[in-house]
């Protein structure tokens, strides 16, 4: 049984060594400085989460320079972007006050993301495959569904409010992953690469409802409920240990937002 996603491959040894050395350096710096972590810091990481997705799409379509391409595969793109984020975070923590660091994270992430996104859209334009209608509708649909889900969640579990915007980001990220996957499979002819997700989708396709509403609705529902459950589960942790709680919830958000953004960009250009 396949466990790892399709396309999972380690980069060549020289790249692994560079990533290992850089990673150790960043981890050592974080341990030495112990930068503060708040909800605003985690929100500032959102552009970086999307950046990793865009870089991986450029890798998938063969549009990155040969020197950089191995750094954008799976799983190296997560490590590469993580090292960049860590370095920027440490530099910001050393250069500005604590309240300004989230702005530094968001601004630098956006400055790097925009040209990467423009490059990806340029690839689609050059190849005559640029089509943003369905991905755009998926984005809007995910935003509406996540907003409705959040309203219901905080009414049923008022304690979830303590997670604030990071909780909303986590919920939205996973809903985006679910909705974009549904659009890609049902309407655009793409296939699911993650084994566990594929199992859920295949189960949904085997249900009697499949001829009428497709098989991916179950995957969207599972993503929504799992994300909501995790947000509720993390609420007490965020309340008692805000730094660790927000950081862990941010990781949960990245696991949803990253694949969701990847889907939107890939579907738009390929």
N, C-alpha and C positions, 0 to 999 in steps of 0.2 A: 504493500500500500504506500502510495506516495505521500510524504509528509511535508517536504519543502515545496515552496512555490516553483512553478516553471521558470527557468532562467536564473535560478540561484546558482552562483558560481563565484568562487574567490578570485580576486585579481592576481596577477603575476607576483612572484615573490618580492621583487624590488618595491612594488607598491605596498605590499603588506608590511614590509619593514618600515617604510616611510609613515604609513598610517599608525603603526605600533609605536614608533618613537614620538610622533606628534601627539598621539593619544595619551601616552604616559606623561608627556610634558604638560598637557592641559589638565589632566587629572591631578598632577602634583600641584599645579598652580591653584586649582580650585580648593584642594585640601589646605593649602597654605593661607589663602585669603578668606575662605569661607564667605563668599558673597551672599548677601541677603536674597531671599526668594519670597516674593509676594505674588498675588494674583496678577498684578500689573506686569511683573517680570514674565510670567508665563504667557500672558496675552501678547507680549512683545515678541515672542518666539513664533507666532503664527505665520508670518511671512517666510521664516526659515523652513517651517514644515512644508509649505507649498513649494519652496525653492527645490528641496530635495526631490519632490515629485516631478517638477519640470525638467530637472537635470536627468532624471531617470528616463523620462519620455524621449529626450534628445538622444540618450544612449540607445534606447530601443529602436529608434528610427535611423540610427547611424549618422547623426548630425553633429556629434561632438568631435573636436580635434583629437587625433589619435593619442596624443600625450595625456589628455584628460579623460578619455573615454573609460579606462578601467576603474576610475574613481567614482563613476556614476552607475555602476552595475548594482546588482543585488547580491550581497548586503552592503557592499562597500560605500554606497551613496549615503547610507545612514551614518556610517562612521565619519565619512568626509565632512558632511554637513555638521555633524555633532562637534567635530574638532573646530570647525570655523566658528560655530556659535560659542563654544567655550572660550576661544581666543578673544572674540569680540566682547564677550561678557566680562572677561578678566580685564581687558584693556579699558572698557567703560567703567568698571568698578574702581580702577586705579586713577582714572582721569577726572571723573565727575562725581557728584554726590549721589547717594543711594536713590533719591527720588527721580533722578534723571536717567538712570541706567535703563529702565524699561523703554524710554523714548529712544535711547541709543540703539537698543536691540531691534525695535520695530523699524526705525529709520534705516539702519544699515541693511537689515533683511529686505526691506522694500527696494532699496537702491540696487541690490544684487538681483532680486527677483525680477524686476521689470525688464531689464535687457534679456534675461534668460527666457522670459515668457514671450518677448517680442521675437526672439530668435526661433522659438518653437512655432509661433504663428507664421513667421516668415517661411519656415520649411513647408508648412501646409499650403501657403500661397504659391510658392515656387513650384510645388508638385501638383498644383491644381486640385488638392484634396481638402482645402479648408472649408469646413462646414460647422458653424457654431450654433445653429438653431436648436438642435436637440440637446446638446450639452448645456446651452443657456437655459432651456426649459427645465432641465434636470436640476440646475443650480437654484432656480426660483422655487421649484417644487420642494426641494430639500429644505430650503429656508422656511417655507410655509409650514411644512410638516414638523420641523424641529421647533419652531415657535409654538405651534399648537401642543406639541409634546411637552415642552417646558411649562406651559401654563397648566396643563393637567397634572404634571409631576409635582409642582410646588403646592398645588391644592391638595393632592393626595398625601404628599410627604413634605409639609412646610419646612422641615429641617434642611431640605436640600438647598434652600435659598442661600445658605452660608457659603456654598461653593461659587456663587456669583457668576460672573461672566466666564470664568474658566469652566464651570459646569455647563453653561450654555454652549461654549465652544466644543466641549467633549460630545455633547448630544448632537450638535449640528454636524460635527465631523463624521460621526458614524452614520447618521441619517444620509449625509451626502454620499458616503461610500455605498450605502444600500441603494439609494435612488439612482445614482449614476450607473451602478452595476446593472440594475434592472433595465435602464434605457439602452445600455450597450448590448445586453444580451437579447432583449426582446425586439428592439427596433433597428439596431445598427449591425447586427451579425457578429459581434465580438464573442469571445469565449472567456470563461473564468479560469484564472491561473492558480488560485489558492485552493488547495485540496479541501479544507474544511468548508469553505464557502461553497465550493462545487457540490459537496454532499447535501448541504441545506437546499440549494437550488434544485438539484435533481429530485430531492424528496418532494419539493413543492410542485415540480413538473409532473410527478406521479399522482398527485391528488386529483380528484374528480373536477376541481375548479379550474384546472389548467387550460382546458379548451376555451374557457370564457374570459379569464383574467390573467392567463399566463402562469408561469411557475415561479417568478422571482418575487412576487408579493410577500411570500413567506420570509425570504431573506431580508427584505426591507423591515418587516415587522420584528424579526429576531434582532436585527441591528438596533432598532429603536428601543426595544425592551431591555436588551443587555446593557446598552449605554445608560439608560435611565436607572437600571439596577445598580450599576457601578457608581454613578453619581450619588445616589442615596447611600450606598455603602461607604463612600469616601467622605461624606459630610461630617461625621464625627471626627475623622482623622484630620480634616482641614481645620475644624474648630479647635482641636487639642494641640496639633502640631502643624501650624499653617505652612511653614517652609516645606517640610517633607510632603505634606498633604497636597499642596498646590503643585509641587513638582511631579508627584506621581500622577495626579489628575491630568496634568499637562501631557505626560507620556501617553495616557489613555486617549486624550484628544488627538495627539499626533498619529496614533495607530489608526484612527478613523479619517482624519483630515488629509493625511498624506495619500493614502490610496484613492480617496474620493477626488482630490485635486488631480492626481495622476490620470484617473479615468476621464475627467473633463477635458484635459489638455490632449490626451491621446485620441479621444474620440473626435476632437475638433480638427486635428490635423491629419489623421490617418483613416 
